[in-house]
Amino acid sequence: MKKIQNKKQTIWYDDSILTDSPEQCCEPEYWQQQNKIIGSAQGRGTTWFIALDKMDAALRHYRRGGLFGKLIKDHYIFTGWESTRSYQEFQLLNTLIEAGVNVPKPIAARTVKRIFCYQADLLSQKIPNAQDLVSILQEKPLSKEIYQKIGNEIRKMHAAQVNHTDLNIHNILIDDNNKVWIIDFDKCYQQKGDDWKQSNWDRLKRSFVKEVNKKNIYWTNKEWTHLFGH
């Protein structure tokens, strides 16, 4: 990992992937000028998809959710460069990759300091030819084998002691080789012990139930047991 730092901002980046300007890599306008934007997705904000030389990437600006997010959209209290959300997620993704968990490669993280606050961005790998579980389950049910793969990937993440605080079926992808990926590790962290792991599973189950009611996805309680090899 390389680092560029001045008083106002710090950029951490992987120079084995990023061949463009690190200083510009978190600016959507830069990629528009390069004619490298290949799409976008709307969530809390816009995620831009970018064609890098070595892989496709996703550029995300950190934004708050909930009521507080309506007042202060994208500013966070600054307590040190390495405590920022972009740096933390960059490092956590590398930790998970070393542990053999299928997560996007982090490419660059940026923190821009604003007196007492900061804003942040993350550039990470866009998983090729992948869909989230919601999109897939709107079309068809999943096989028992795929559910077992999903369960195994979550157990690998837990073996690395990573608490995914927003584990839901939008954050689990399946690619065209039936490989399972876990994404969106903002505000996630490593935690000792095992007590917290059940809350990850509970949150995931609630998201299946929610999408059955909301989008009528192909899913039943019996399929939940497949995650555990039953």
C-alpha positions in Angstrom: 0.0 0.0 0.0 1.2 3.5 -1.0 0.3 6.7 0.7 0.1 10.3 -0.4 -0.5 12.8 2.4 -0.7 16.5 3.0 -2.4 18.7 5.7 -5.8 18.4 4.0 -6.0 14.9 2.7 -4.6 11.4 2.8 -4.9 8.9 -0.1 -3.9 5.2 0.4 -3.7 3.1 -2.8 -2.6 -0.1 -4.3 -0.1 0.8 -7.1 -0.2 -2.7 -8.5 -3.8 -2.0 -9.6 -4.1 1.7 -9.9 -2.2 3.1 -12.9 -4.1 6.4 -13.0 -3.5 9.5 -10.9 -4.0 8.6 -7.2 -4.7 12.2 -6.4 -7.6 12.2 -8.9 -8.8 8.6 -8.5 -11.7 9.5 -6.1 -13.1 12.3 -8.3 -16.0 11.2 -10.6 -15.3 14.2 -12.8 -11.8 12.9 -13.5 -13.1 9.5 -14.7 -15.8 11.3 -16.8 -13.0 13.3 -18.5 -11.1 10.0 -19.1 -14.3 8.5 -20.6 -13.9 5.6 -18.2 -17.3 5.6 -16.4 -19.2 2.5 -17.5 -22.3 2.8 -15.2 -23.7 3.8 -11.9 -26.0 2.6 -9.1 -28.2 4.5 -6.7 -28.1 3.7 -3.0 -27.5 6.2 -0.3 -25.6 8.1 -2.9 -24.3 7.3 -6.4 -21.8 4.5 -6.8 -19.8 5.1 -10.0 -18.5 2.1 -12.0 -15.2 2.7 -13.7 -13.1 0.8 -16.2 -9.5 0.8 -14.9 -6.7 -0.7 -16.9 -6.5 -3.8 -14.8 -10.1 -4.3 -13.5 -13.5 -2.6 -13.3 -13.9 -0.6 -10.1 -16.7 0.9 -7.9 -16.2 4.4 -6.5 -18.3 5.2 -3.4 -18.6 8.4 -1.4 -19.4 7.8 2.3 -22.8 9.1 3.2 -24.8 8.9 6.4 -28.1 7.2 6.7 -31.1 7.8 8.9 -32.4 11.1 10.3 -28.9 12.3 11.1 -27.9 11.8 7.5 -30.5 14.3 6.4 -28.8 17.0 8.5 -25.2 16.1 8.0 -25.0 14.1 4.8 -21.3 13.1 4.4 -19.2 14.6 7.3 -17.8 12.6 10.1 -15.9 13.7 13.3 -12.1 13.5 12.6 -10.1 11.6 15.3 -7.1 10.7 13.3 -6.3 9.5 9.7 -6.3 5.8 10.6 -9.7 6.0 12.4 -11.5 7.2 9.3 -14.1 5.0 7.6 -12.3 4.8 4.3 -9.0 3.7 5.8 -10.7 1.2 8.1 -12.7 -0.4 5.3 -9.6 -0.5 3.0 -7.6 -2.3 5.8 -10.5 -4.7 6.7 -10.9 -5.8 3.0 -7.2 -6.6 2.9 -7.5 -8.6 6.2 -10.4 -10.6 4.8 -8.6 -11.3 1.5 -5.6 -12.6 3.5 -8.0 -14.8 5.4 -9.3 -16.3 2.1 -12.8 -14.6 2.1 -14.2 -13.5 -1.2 -14.5 -9.7 -1.0 -13.7 -6.9 -3.4 -10.1 -5.8 -3.6 -9.6 -2.3 -2.2 -7.8 -0.1 -4.7 -7.8 3.4 -3.1 -9.2 5.1 0.0 -9.3 8.9 0.5 -9.9 11.1 3.5 -10.3 14.8 3.1 -10.0 16.8 6.4 -12.4 19.8 7.0 -11.2 21.4 10.4 -13.0 19.1 12.9 -14.6 16.8 10.3 -13.7 14.7 7.3 -15.2 13.3 4.1 -14.2 10.0 2.7 -14.3 7.9 -0.5 -13.4 4.3 -1.4 -12.4 2.9 -4.8 -12.7 -0.9 -4.8 -13.1 -3.8 -7.3 -16.4 -4.2 -9.0 -17.1 -8.0 -9.0 -17.4 -9.0 -12.6 -20.6 -10.7 -13.9 -22.2 -10.8 -10.4 -25.7 -10.1 -9.1 -26.9 -9.7 -5.6 -29.2 -12.3 -4.0 -32.3 -10.1 -4.3 -31.9 -9.8 -8.1 -31.3 -13.5 -8.5 -34.1 -14.6 -6.1 -36.6 -12.4 -7.9 -36.0 -14.6 -11.0 -35.5 -18.1 -9.5 -34.8 -20.1 -6.4 -31.2 -21.0 -5.5 -29.9 -24.5 -5.1 -29.0 -26.1 -1.8 -25.3 -26.1 -2.9 -25.3 -22.3 -3.4 -26.8 -21.8 0.0 -24.1 -24.0 1.5 -21.5 -21.9 -0.3 -23.1 -18.7 1.2 -23.0 -20.2 4.7 -19.4 -21.3 4.2 -18.3 -17.8 3.1 -20.0 -16.2 6.2 -18.3 -18.7 8.5 -14.9 -17.9 6.8 -15.6 -14.2 7.6 -16.5 -15.0 11.2 -13.3 -17.2 11.5 -11.4 -14.0 10.6 -13.4 -12.4 13.6 -15.0 -9.8 11.3 -18.4 -8.5 12.4 -20.4 -7.5 9.3 -22.8 -5.1 10.9 -25.1 -4.9 7.9 -25.1 -8.4 6.6 -28.2 -8.6 4.3 -29.0 -10.2 0.9 -28.1 -7.0 -1.0 -24.6 -7.4 0.2 -24.1 -11.0 -0.9 -23.3 -11.5 -4.6 -23.1 -14.6 -6.9 -21.0 -14.4 -10.0 -21.4 -16.4 -13.2 -19.0 -19.1 -11.9 -21.3 -19.5 -8.8 -18.7 -18.0 -6.6 -20.1 -16.2 -3.5 -18.9 -12.7 -2.6 -19.6 -10.5 0.4 -19.5 -6.7 0.0 -20.0 -3.4 1.8 -17.8 -3.4 4.9 -18.4 0.2 5.9 -18.6 0.4 9.8 -17.6 -3.3 10.1 -14.7 -4.4 12.3 -12.8 -7.2 13.9 -14.2 -8.4 17.2 -13.0 -11.0 19.7 -15.2 -13.9 20.9 -18.2 -15.5 19.3 -21.3 -14.0 21.1 -21.9 -11.4 18.4 -21.9 -13.8 15.4 -25.5 -14.9 15.9 -26.7 -11.3 15.4 -25.1 -11.3 11.9 -27.1 -14.5 11.1 -30.3 -13.0 12.6 -29.9 -9.8 10.5 -29.4 -11.9 7.3 -32.5 -13.9 8.0 -34.6 -10.8 8.6 -33.5 -9.5 5.2 -34.7 -12.7 3.5 -38.1 -12.4 5.2 -38.3 -8.7 4.4 -37.6 -9.2 0.7 -40.2 -12.1 0.6 -42.8 -9.6 1.7 -41.5 -6.7 -0.3 -40.4 -8.3 -3.6 -41.9 -11.8 -3.4 -38.5 -13.5 -3.8 -38.1 -17.3 -4.1 -37.3 -18.2 -0.5 -38.7 -20.3 2.3 -37.7 -21.0 5.9 -36.5 -24.5 4.8 -33.8 -22.9 2.6 -32.5 -21.0 5.6 -31.4 -24.4 7.0 -29.3 -25.1 3.8 -26.9 -22.3 4.9 -25.9 -24.7 7.8 -25.6 -27.8 5.6 -29.0 -29.2 6.5 
